[in-house]
Each structure stands twice: as C-alpha cells, then as structure tokens.
Amino acid sequence: MSDSELNTPPSLYAAREPIFPKKVYGKFRNLKWLIMIVALGIYYITPWIRWDRGPSLPDQAVLIDLASRRFYFLWIEIWPHEFYFVAGLLVMAGLGLFLFTSALGRVWCGYACPQTVWTDLFILVERWIEGDRNARLRLHRQKKWDFTKVRMRLTKWVSWFLIALATGGAWVFYFTDAPTLLGNLLHGTAHPVAYTTILVLTGTTFFFGGFAREQICIYACPWPRIQAAMIDEDTLTVAYRDWRGEPRGKLHKGVVSPDNGDCIDCMACVNVCPMGIDIRHGQQMECITCALCIDACDEVMDKIGKPRGLIDYIALTDETNERAGMAPKPIWKHVLRPRTILYTTLWSIVGILLVVALFIRSDIEMTVAPVRNPTYVTLSDGSIRNVYEIRLLNKHGEDRPFRVTVKGDPSVRLQLEGSPYETVTVPADSTYLVRTYVVAPPGSVPAESERVDIRIWAEDITSGERAYKDTIFNGRAN
C-alpha cells in the first residue's frame, strides 16, 4: 500500500444499496392494498366530482379557489375570515396522528402516508415489469446494459413517469375547474403556473417514489424522531418474540431441532421489508410498522407447523408478561388507556366545536367601518352627519336584497349612497361595499356628549335573517 493510500482518510459516505422487497401475501398486505386503492382513488377522482351550487357558483365538489379566496367542500363554503375551520381540521389531523401513534406506533407511516402509498404503487409496477425480488436483484447487479435491461428499465421509468404526471396533474385540478383546466393543458393555453406546478410535482413524485423511497422516511421526514414522545410501554408496535425464536437454527431435512427456537433464519422478514431492516434486531427508527414482516413470518410458521405470531404487534408490557409465562394484555387494554383517551377526548371536542360553529354560522354578515376624515359634519340646518363604509356579505347562491337600518332615536335617519332607499341588492356569494350616511337632527345628540353608541342592522329581506354591528356616532349639538 502506498503512502498516499495510508494517509487518505476513510470515506464516511456509503452509496445507497437499492432495496427490492419480495412479494408477500397476508392480511396486512391486503389491508395495505385496500388503503392504497381507496387513497389513490379519492385523490385522482375527487376533482372530477360535480356539486350543483347554483348558476353563480362553481360546480366542483372540492375546490380551493385561490382567485376568489374560497374553499368549497360539497355544500360547505369556507370564506377567508373563516379560516379557523381549516385550522381546526389541521388540529384534528395532528391529534389524530398522536392518537394512532400512541396506540399503534407508526401506523400512519406504514399504511396511509403519501410516500408509502406511492412507493407501494411504484414497487408494484416495478415487480410487474422486472419480476420479483431475485429477478430484480439480478437485473440490478448485471453490469452489461443489453437490450433486455434497457427495455425493462425504460418501460419501468416511463410507467413511473406517467404515474407521477397523473399525480402532479391531479393536484392542480383541486385549484380550478378540472375539465376546463384539462382542456387548457392539452391545448397549451393553461397558465404557466399550472405547467410549473405539474412539472415540480411530477419530478418529486418520480424521484421520491422511484429512487429515494426509504431515504425520505429515514432522512427527510421528522416523524421517526418525534414518535418516541408519542409511544410508551403499552403502545402496540411490530416486534420479534426473541424469547420464543432464539436460538435460531436452519431446518435439517424439514425438521426444526428441539434445541433451537422457532426462528429458522429464513430471512423472509428481511426480504419483504421495504425499509431493508431486520426486525429481529429490535425496534428501529427506520421501521414504519407496515407489518409485511408479520405476513411473511406467519406464512413460514404455517409451513413448518409452528404457531403464528413470532413477529407480531406487541407491546413492551406484553414482552414482560410473556417472558414470565403470563398471558399478554387484551388489545383493548393497550388501546384504551389514559393517553389515548385524552387524545380522543381532545380530538372529539375540536370536532364538535367545528360542527357546531358550522351550523350556527350566519348566511349573512356585515362589517361597519366609520369614515373619520372628517370625524363628523355639521349640516346647514344643524344636523350632524357621520359616514360609514358597510360591507355586506351574502353567502347564498342567488342575489339577495338587504335592508340597512339604524337602531335608536326614530328621528335619526340612514341613507345609502346613490339610493334614496334603505335597501341594496347584494350579488350572490359575494361582498358588497356601500357608503352609508347617518344623520342626527339638531338636539337628538345630548349636549354633554361628543359620541353616542348606535347599532346598525342589516336584514336579508328574502329570508328575514339579520345581522348587526355596534359602532360610535360622533358629534355634539351646538
């Protein structure tokens, strides 16, 4: 070895070894397929669902209308000043994540996380094209790029790209009318922002689901490092019953040695793991508790005539009990405990408050902003006039006439700018700003006062629904 080689510091970088999970069958794999189909179906189909809200409103069932600053979900319409509904849903999502993690570990990561769902889909396509684990390994290790390898890789990458393109395309459909945008995209007339967004999402989906995979979960996602605060000794996580499986030993002529444990070191649990870990080494940060190792191990246990559950959802308290020869706790005792009950209670309270707020909110609203330049005007007959800008909000899908009045001395009169009447028509599903004059005749304002409280009312003449705002009337009689 040369001096230069001796003086060269060792490399701290290790190239990623691709993981090729083996196909597995079982209840957890079937559950993951079901969740993937439902999740992707909802994601891709939802923008195309129609919902009739009337001639003046969009008919897309779920629409985030940034131009109008509105969010539509079926019959629900969220305005900018009602963002607390969105904040409430985010709080519920966070509490739900805490609840499921405290009960079942990283069950969100293993079954419903978008990274997991799309990675599962990409692996499925890869397996269809290149074969199962051993075939993909041979193809990966093959140095020569012959026609077969080039054909398989190009077919796989094109398939991945089409999935990624559909993913990015589906996302932008949530922000504008989907059929209209699709036509514009195909004709090249869509806004550049749409093309840019699709391009970015297509690229990230293609890279994350096809090449980064487990690295996103390990290095980019913060949840593996946070989850430790959410679990305790009663949390059910995927674990290996080493007290039953050790010492490991290979099968000899199809027979397990009585001196060995139930684990025959077949590596089935490792070969199916999408994270490439060995669950027999204990709980690890990389484990997403997808439970595919449970399906693989149960299948092997069935073949050698051993009871299932060598790898299973278990808690630390179960380990203690089983090592002592006692039966593990029932599952409901793991799930129903003070921490999970607290999370469920908080989650339910937030949800109930949101539902109540949704049903008690008014279909009309108003704001009143006094114009203070000047503060008030004294007219030639001694009357005092204040000016207000009133913004009326009509949440209905049709134009509605509104009557604006002022409560107090009947001699105090109110007039809308540009109209001799107290009524104004507010367009459907929009706000309407009208300048309003409130005039108090001489002597109606106490001489010792410089301001008095008044209340301005707005009434929807069609439905009779009313709203009001309290404000100040400025001025003093001479």
FENRAPE-V156522 format. One record per residue. N is the residue number from 1. RES is the residue in one small letter. SS is DSSP state (~ for helix, > for strand, _ for the rest). PHI is phi in whole degrees, 0 to 359 (NA if undefined). PSI is psi as a letter, one per 40 degrees, with the letter a starting at -180 (999 if undefined). Layout:
BEGIN
{{N | RES | SS | PHI | PSI} {N | RES | SS | PHI | PSI}}
END
This chain:
BEGIN
{{1 | m | _ | NA | h} {2 | s | _ | 284 | i} {3 | d | ~ | 297 | d} {4 | s | ~ | 295 | d} {5 | e | ~ | 290 | d} {6 | l | ~ | 292 | d} {7 | n | ~ | 272 | e} {8 | t | _ | 281 | h} {9 | p | _ | 293 | i} {10 | p | _ | 294 | i} {11 | s | _ | 287 | h} {12 | l | _ | 265 | e} {13 | y | _ | 255 | h} {14 | a | _ | 240 | h} {15 | a | _ | 297 | i} {16 | r | _ | 292 | h} {17 | e | _ | 263 | h} {18 | p | _ | 303 | i} {19 | i | _ | 255 | h} {20 | f | _ | 239 | g} {21 | p | _ | 297 | i} {22 | k | _ | 278 | i} {23 | k | _ | 293 | h} {24 | v | _ | 220 | i} {25 | y | _ | 240 | i} {26 | g | _ | 153 | i} {27 | k | ~ | 293 | d} {28 | f | ~ | 286 | d} {29 | r | ~ | 295 | d} {30 | n | ~ | 295 | d} {31 | l | ~ | 296 | d} {32 | k | ~ | 295 | d} {33 | w | ~ | 299 | d} {34 | l | ~ | 298 | d} {35 | i | ~ | 296 | d} {36 | m | ~ | 297 | d} {37 | i | ~ | 297 | d} {38 | v | ~ | 295 | d} {39 | a | ~ | 296 | d} {40 | l | ~ | 292 | d} {41 | g | ~ | 298 | d} {42 | i | ~ | 297 | d} {43 | y | ~ | 296 | d} {44 | y | ~ | 280 | d} {45 | i | ~ | 269 | d} {46 | t | ~ | 309 | d} {47 | p | ~ | 298 | e} {48 | w | ~ | 264 | e} {49 | i | _ | 282 | h} {50 | r | > | 260 | i} {51 | w | _ | 212 | h} {52 | d | _ | 285 | h} {53 | r | _ | 248 | e} {54 | g | _ | 112 | i} {55 | p | _ | 292 | d} {56 | s | _ | 263 | e} {57 | l | _ | 237 | i} {58 | p | _ | 294 | i} {59 | d | _ | 256 | e} {60 | q | > | 274 | h} {61 | a | _ | 299 | d} {62 | v | > | 236 | h} {63 | l | > | 213 | h} {64 | i | > | 257 | g} {65 | d | > | 271 | g} {66 | l | _ | 291 | d} {67 | a | _ | 297 | d} {68 | s | _ | 265 | e} {69 | r | _ | 54 | f} {70 | r | > | 220 | i} {71 | f | > | 236 | h} {72 | y | > | 249 | h} {73 | f | > | 221 | h} {74 | l | _ | 54 | b} {75 | w | _ | 273 | e} {76 | i | > | 265 | h} {77 | e | > | 235 | h} {78 | i | > | 253 | h} {79 | w | > | 267 | i} {80 | p | ~ | 303 | d} {81 | h | ~ | 284 | e} {82 | e | ~ | 254 | f} {83 | f | _ | 297 | e} {84 | y | ~ | 298 | d} {85 | f | ~ | 294 | d} {86 | v | ~ | 295 | d} {87 | a | ~ | 299 | d} {88 | g | ~ | 297 | d} {89 | l | ~ | 295 | d} {90 | l | ~ | 294 | d} {91 | v | ~ | 297 | d} {92 | m | ~ | 297 | d} {93 | a | ~ | 298 | d} {94 | g | ~ | 296 | d} {95 | l | ~ | 295 | d} {96 | g | ~ | 296 | d} {97 | l | ~ | 295 | d} {98 | f | ~ | 298 | d} {99 | l | ~ | 297 | d} {100 | f | ~ | 293 | d} {101 | t | ~ | 292 | d} {102 | s | ~ | 293 | d} {103 | a | ~ | 271 | d} {104 | l | ~ | 228 | f} {105 | g | _ | 69 | a} {106 | r | _ | 276 | f} {107 | v | ~ | 293 | d} {108 | w | ~ | 298 | d} {109 | c | ~ | 296 | d} {110 | g | ~ | 282 | d} {111 | y | ~ | 235 | d} {112 | a | _ | 238 | e} {113 | c | _ | 299 | h} {114 | p | ~ | 306 | d} {115 | q | ~ | 299 | d} {116 | t | ~ | 292 | d} {117 | v | ~ | 297 | d} {118 | w | ~ | 289 | d} {119 | t | ~ | 296 | d} {120 | d | ~ | 302 | d} {121 | l | ~ | 295 | d} {122 | f | ~ | 296 | d} {123 | i | ~ | 295 | d} {124 | l | ~ | 300 | d} {125 | v | ~ | 297 | d} {126 | e | ~ | 300 | d} {127 | r | ~ | 292 | d} {128 | w | ~ | 298 | d} {129 | i | ~ | 273 | d} {130 | e | ~ | 257 | e} {131 | g | _ | 101 | a} {132 | d | _ | 284 | a} {133 | r | ~ | 307 | d} {134 | n | ~ | 297 | d} {135 | a | ~ | 294 | d} {136 | r | ~ | 290 | d} {137 | l | ~ | 297 | d} {138 | r | ~ | 297 | d} {139 | l | ~ | 295 | d} {140 | h | ~ | 294 | d} {141 | r | ~ | 278 | e} {142 | q | _ | 289 | h} {143 | k | _ | 284 | d} {144 | k | _ | 279 | h} {145 | w | _ | 268 | g} {146 | d | _ | 277 | a} {147 | f | ~ | 300 | d} {148 | t | ~ | 296 | d} {149 | k | ~ | 293 | d} {150 | v | ~ | 297 | d} {151 | r | ~ | 297 | d} {152 | m | ~ | 294 | d} {153 | r | ~ | 294 | d} {154 | l | ~ | 296 | d} {155 | t | ~ | 298 | d} {156 | k | ~ | 295 | d} {157 | w | ~ | 293 | d} {158 | v | ~ | 296 | d} {159 | s | ~ | 297 | d} {160 | w | ~ | 299 | d} {161 | f | ~ | 297 | d} {162 | l | ~ | 295 | d} {163 | i | ~ | 296 | d} {164 | a | ~ | 296 | d} {165 | l | ~ | 295 | d} {166 | a | ~ | 296 | d} {167 | t | ~ | 293 | d} {168 | g | ~ | 295 | d} {169 | g | ~ | 295 | d} {170 | a | ~ | 297 | d} {171 | w | ~ | 295 | d} {172 | v | ~ | 290 | d} {173 | f | ~ | 292 | e} {174 | y | ~ | 285 | e} {175 | f | ~ | 252 | e} {176 | t | _ | 200 | i} {177 | d | _ | 299 | h} {178 | a | ~ | 298 | d} {179 | p | ~ | 299 | d} {180 | t | ~ | 295 | d} {181 | l | ~ | 295 | d} {182 | l | ~ | 299 | d} {183 | g | ~ | 299 | d} {184 | n | ~ | 294 | d} {185 | l | ~ | 296 | d} {186 | l | ~ | 290 | d} {187 | h | ~ | 268 | e} {188 | g | _ | 76 | e} {189 | t | _ | 251 | e} {190 | a | _ | 289 | i} {191 | h | _ | 293 | i} {192 | p | ~ | 305 | d} {193 | v | ~ | 299 | d} {194 | a | ~ | 296 | d} {195 | y | ~ | 296 | d} {196 | t | ~ | 296 | d} {197 | t | ~ | 298 | d} {198 | i | ~ | 299 | d} {199 | l | ~ | 296 | d} {200 | v | ~ | 295 | d} {201 | l | ~ | 292 | d} {202 | t | ~ | 296 | d} {203 | g | ~ | 296 | d} {204 | t | ~ | 292 | d} {205 | t | ~ | 295 | d} {206 | f | ~ | 300 | d} {207 | f | ~ | 284 | d} {208 | f | ~ | 294 | d} {209 | g | ~ | 281 | d} {210 | g | ~ | 264 | d} {211 | f | ~ | 238 | d} {212 | a | ~ | 280 | d} {213 | r | _ | 43 | b} {214 | e | ~ | 295 | d} {215 | q | ~ | 293 | d} {216 | i | ~ | 297 | d} {217 | c | ~ | 293 | d} {218 | i | ~ | 278 | d} {219 | y | ~ | 254 | d} {220 | a | ~ | 268 | d} {221 | c | _ | 275 | h} {222 | p | _ | 279 | e} {223 | w | ~ | 298 | d} {224 | p | ~ | 304 | d} {225 | r | ~ | 272 | e} {226 | i | ~ | 269 | d} {227 | q | ~ | 299 | d} {228 | a | ~ | 300 | d} {229 | a | ~ | 283 | e} {230 | m | _ | 262 | e} {231 | i | _ | 249 | i} {232 | d | _ | 216 | a} {233 | e | _ | 290 | e} {234 | d | _ | 258 | e} {235 | t | _ | 287 | h} {236 | l | _ | 277 | h} {237 | t | > | 226 | i} {238 | v | > | 287 | h} {239 | a | > | 211 | i} {240 | y | > | 254 | h} {241 | r | _ | 278 | g} {242 | d | ~ | 293 | d} {243 | w | ~ | 292 | e} {244 | r | ~ | 259 | d} {245 | g | ~ | 271 | d} {246 | e | _ | 265 | i} {247 | p | _ | 285 | i} {248 | r | _ | 286 | i} {249 | g | _ | 197 | i} {250 | k | _ | 286 | i} {251 | l | _ | 289 | h} {252 | h | > | 242 | h} {253 | k | _ | 56 | f} {254 | g | _ | 78 | e} {255 | v | > | 240 | h} {256 | v | _ | 274 | h} {257 | s | _ | 295 | h} {258 | p | _ | 296 | e} {259 | d | _ | 277 | e} {260 | n | _ | 258 | i} {261 | g | _ | 280 | a} {262 | d | _ | 284 | d} {263 | c | _ | 285 | h} {264 | i | _ | 260 | e} {265 | d | _ | 56 | f} {266 | c | _ | 278 | e} {267 | m | _ | 68 | e} {268 | a | ~ | 299 | d} {269 | c | ~ | 294 | d} {270 | v | ~ | 285 | d} {271 | n | ~ | 292 | d} {272 | v | _ | 264 | e} {273 | c | _ | 286 | h} {274 | p | _ | 289 | e} {275 | m | _ | 262 | e} {276 | g | _ | 74 | f} {277 | i | _ | 255 | i} {278 | d | _ | 251 | h} {279 | i | ~ | 296 | e} {280 | r | ~ | 288 | e} {281 | h | ~ | 273 | e} {282 | g | _ | 101 | i} {283 | q | _ | 295 | h} {284 | q | _ | 228 | i} {285 | m | _ | 301 | d} {286 | e | _ | 289 | d} {287 | c | _ | 292 | h} {288 | i | _ | 257 | e} {289 | t | _ | 50 | f} {290 | c | _ | 282 | e} {291 | a | _ | 72 | e} {292 | l | ~ | 295 | d} {293 | c | ~ | 294 | d} {294 | i | ~ | 294 | d} {295 | d | ~ | 301 | d} {296 | a | ~ | 295 | d} {297 | c | ~ | 291 | d} {298 | d | ~ | 299 | d} {299 | e | ~ | 297 | d} {300 | v | ~ | 292 | d} {301 | m | ~ | 298 | d} {302 | d | ~ | 296 | d} {303 | k | ~ | 290 | d} {304 | i | ~ | 261 | e} {305 | g | _ | 77 | f} {306 | k | _ | 254 | i} {307 | p | _ | 293 | i} {308 | r | _ | 292 | i} {309 | g | _ | 97 | e} {310 | l | _ | 299 | d} {311 | i | > | 245 | h} {312 | d | > | 199 | i} {313 | y | > | 282 | h} {314 | i | > | 221 | i} {315 | a | _ | 247 | i} {316 | l | ~ | 298 | d} {317 | t | ~ | 294 | d} {318 | d | ~ | 295 | d} {319 | e | ~ | 300 | d} {320 | t | ~ | 299 | d} {321 | n | ~ | 294 | d} {322 | e | ~ | 292 | d} {323 | r | ~ | 296 | d} {324 | a | _ | 273 | e} {325 | g | _ | 84 | e} {326 | m | _ | 261 | i} {327 | a | _ | 284 | i} {328 | p | _ | 290 | i} {329 | k | _ | 295 | i} {330 | p | _ | 298 | i} {331 | i | ~ | 301 | d} {332 | w | ~ | 296 | d} {333 | k | ~ | 288 | d} {334 | h | ~ | 288 | d} {335 | v | ~ | 283 | d} {336 | l | _ | 266 | g} {337 | r | _ | 215 | i} {338 | p | ~ | 309 | d} {339 | r | ~ | 295 | d} {340 | t | ~ | 292 | d} {341 | i | ~ | 295 | d} {342 | l | ~ | 297 | d} {343 | y | ~ | 299 | d} {344 | t | ~ | 296 | d} {345 | t | ~ | 296 | d} {346 | l | ~ | 298 | d} {347 | w | ~ | 299 | d} {348 | s | ~ | 292 | d} {349 | i | ~ | 297 | d} {350 | v | ~ | 299 | d} {351 | g | ~ | 297 | d} {352 | i | ~ | 295 | d} {353 | l | ~ | 298 | d} {354 | l | ~ | 294 | d} {355 | v | ~ | 296 | d} {356 | v | ~ | 298 | d} {357 | a | ~ | 297 | d} {358 | l | ~ | 292 | d} {359 | f | ~ | 275 | d} {360 | i | ~ | 262 | e} {361 | r | _ | 291 | i} {362 | s | _ | 275 | i} {363 | d | _ | 274 | e} {364 | i | > | 230 | i} {365 | e | > | 215 | i} {366 | m | > | 211 | i} {367 | t | > | 232 | i} {368 | v | > | 234 | h} {369 | a | > | 238 | h} {370 | p | > | 297 | h} {371 | v | > | 270 | h} {372 | r | _ | 250 | f} {373 | n | _ | 225 | g} {374 | p | _ | 277 | i} {375 | t | _ | 295 | d} {376 | y | _ | 204 | i} {377 | v | > | 233 | h} {378 | t | > | 263 | h} {379 | l | _ | 282 | i} {380 | s | _ | 297 | d} {381 | d | _ | 269 | e} {382 | g | _ | 93 | e} {383 | s | _ | 291 | i} {384 | i | > | 249 | h} {385 | r | > | 240 | h} {386 | n | > | 246 | i} {387 | v | > | 245 | h} {388 | y | > | 228 | i} {389 | e | > | 256 | h} {390 | i | > | 252 | h} {391 | r | > | 252 | h} {392 | l | > | 258 | h} {393 | l | > | 244 | h} {394 | n | > | 248 | h} {395 | k | _ | 270 | e} {396 | h | _ | 280 | i} {397 | g | _ | 273 | e} {398 | e | _ | 215 | i} {399 | d | _ | 296 | i} {400 | r | > | 228 | h} {401 | p | > | 279 | h} {402 | f | > | 244 | h} {403 | r | > | 253 | h} {404 | v | > | 249 | h} {405 | t | > | 224 | i} {406 | v | > | 239 | h} {407 | k | > | 266 | h} {408 | g | _ | 143 | a} {409 | d | _ | 301 | h} {410 | p | _ | 299 | e} {411 | s | _ | 283 | e} {412 | v | _ | 285 | h} {413 | r | > | 243 | i} {414 | l | > | 235 | h} {415 | q | > | 223 | h} {416 | l | > | 273 | h} {417 | e | _ | 299 | h} {418 | g | _ | 82 | e} {419 | s | _ | 214 | h} {420 | p | _ | 279 | e} {421 | y | _ | 249 | i} {422 | e | _ | 262 | e} {423 | t | > | 248 | i} {424 | v | > | 211 | i} {425 | t | > | 265 | h} {426 | v | > | 260 | h} {427 | p | _ | 300 | i} {428 | a | _ | 299 | h} {429 | d | _ | 51 | f} {430 | s | > | 203 | i} {431 | t | > | 253 | i} {432 | y | > | 222 | h} {433 | l | > | 260 | h} {434 | v | > | 228 | h} {435 | r | > | 276 | h} {436 | t | > | 234 | h} {437 | y | > | 249 | h} {438 | v | > | 246 | h} {439 | v | > | 241 | h} {440 | a | > | 252 | h} {441 | p | _ | 293 | i} {442 | p | _ | 304 | h} {443 | g | _ | 88 | e} {444 | s | _ | 282 | d} {445 | v | _ | 264 | h} {446 | p | _ | 306 | i} {447 | a | _ | 297 | d} {448 | e | _ | 276 | e} {449 | s | _ | 257 | i} {450 | e | _ | 251 | e} {451 | r | > | 203 | i} {452 | v | > | 226 | i} {453 | d | > | 277 | h} {454 | i | > | 226 | i} {455 | r | > | 233 | h} {456 | i | > | 255 | h} {457 | w | > | 251 | i} {458 | a | > | 234 | h} {459 | e | > | 235 | h} {460 | d | > | 281 | h} {461 | i | _ | 297 | d} {462 | t | _ | 290 | d} {463 | s | _ | 260 | e} {464 | g | _ | 82 | e} {465 | e | _ | 289 | i} {466 | r | > | 231 | i} {467 | a | > | 217 | i} {468 | y | > | 215 | i} {469 | k | > | 219 | h} {470 | d | > | 272 | i} {471 | t | > | 211 | a} {472 | i | > | 245 | h} {473 | f | > | 254 | h} {474 | n | > | 262 | i} {475 | g | _ | 138 | i} {476 | r | _ | 214 | h} {477 | a | _ | 294 | i} {478 | n | _ | 275 | 999}}
END
